[in-house]
């Protein structure tokens, strides 16, 4: 087992995780690595709260993007269906 600092272990965990996170999401998580183990408990808790706010913002962005894309895909499905009916007639 390797001797890693908390920050190094965090970064290694992010690198090894197989996720569908965007580059921006990964950057936020990797930035947190620089703060791990550098301050006292209060500082650590403050950093975790800040990370939580960033993650919450990213979740809201992802939900908005999903809504926009679902509208687009529904519209494309309807148009493709109409096109297929026209071709068959």
C-alpha positions as CSV (number, residue, x, y, z in Angstrom):
1,X,0.0,0.0,0.0
2,X,1.3,3.4,-0.9
3,X,2.0,6.2,1.6
4,X,-0.1,9.0,0.2
5,X,-1.2,12.3,1.7
6,X,-4.9,12.9,1.9
7,X,-4.7,15.2,-1.1
8,X,-2.7,12.7,-3.2
9,X,-5.1,9.9,-2.3
10,X,-8.0,12.2,-3.3
11,X,-6.4,13.0,-6.7
12,X,-5.6,9.4,-7.3
13,X,-9.2,8.4,-6.5
14,X,-10.5,10.9,-9.0
15,X,-8.1,9.7,-11.6
16,X,-9.1,6.1,-11.1
17,X,-12.9,6.7,-11.0
18,X,-14.7,5.9,-14.1
19,X,-17.4,8.6,-14.3
20,X,-19.2,10.7,-16.8
21,X,-18.2,13.9,-15.2
22,X,-17.4,17.0,-17.3
23,X,-14.0,18.5,-17.3
24,X,-15.3,21.4,-15.2
25,X,-16.6,18.9,-12.5
26,X,-13.3,17.1,-12.4
27,X,-11.4,20.4,-12.1
28,X,-13.5,21.4,-9.1
29,X,-12.8,18.1,-7.4
30,X,-9.1,18.2,-8.2
31,X,-8.9,21.8,-6.8
32,X,-10.2,20.4,-3.5
33,X,-7.2,18.1,-3.3
34,X,-4.9,21.1,-2.8
35,X,-6.7,22.0,0.4
36,X,-6.9,18.6,2.0
37,X,-4.6,18.2,5.0
38,X,-3.4,21.8,4.9
39,X,-5.5,23.4,7.6
40,X,-7.1,22.6,10.9
41,X,-10.5,21.0,11.3
42,X,-12.4,24.2,11.0
43,X,-10.6,25.0,7.8
44,X,-11.3,21.6,6.4
45,X,-15.0,21.9,7.2
46,X,-15.0,25.3,5.5
47,X,-13.4,23.8,2.4
48,X,-15.9,20.9,2.3
49,X,-18.8,23.4,2.6
50,X,-17.3,25.4,-0.3
51,X,-16.9,22.2,-2.4
52,X,-20.5,21.3,-1.6
53,X,-21.7,24.6,-2.9
54,X,-19.7,24.2,-6.1
55,X,-21.1,20.7,-6.6
56,X,-24.7,21.9,-6.0
57,X,-24.2,24.5,-8.7
58,X,-22.9,21.9,-11.1
59,X,-25.9,19.7,-10.4
60,X,-28.3,22.6,-11.2
61,X,-26.4,23.3,-14.4
62,X,-26.6,19.6,-15.4
63,X,-30.3,19.4,-14.6
64,X,-30.9,22.5,-16.8
65,X,-28.9,21.0,-19.6
66,X,-30.8,17.8,-19.4
67,X,-34.1,19.6,-19.6
68,X,-32.9,21.5,-22.7
69,X,-31.6,18.4,-24.4
70,X,-34.8,16.4,-23.6
71,X,-36.9,19.0,-25.4
72,X,-34.5,18.8,-28.4
73,X,-34.6,15.0,-28.6
74,X,-38.4,15.0,-28.3
75,X,-38.7,17.5,-31.1
76,X,-36.2,15.5,-33.3
77,X,-38.2,12.3,-32.6
78,X,-41.5,14.0,-33.8
79,X,-39.8,15.4,-36.9
80,X,-38.2,12.1,-37.7
81,X,-41.6,10.3,-37.3
82,X,-43.3,12.8,-39.5
83,X,-40.5,12.5,-42.1
84,X,-40.9,8.7,-42.0
85,X,-44.7,8.9,-42.5
86,X,-44.2,11.3,-45.5
87,X,-41.7,9.0,-47.1
88,X,-44.0,6.0,-46.6
89,X,-47.0,7.8,-48.2
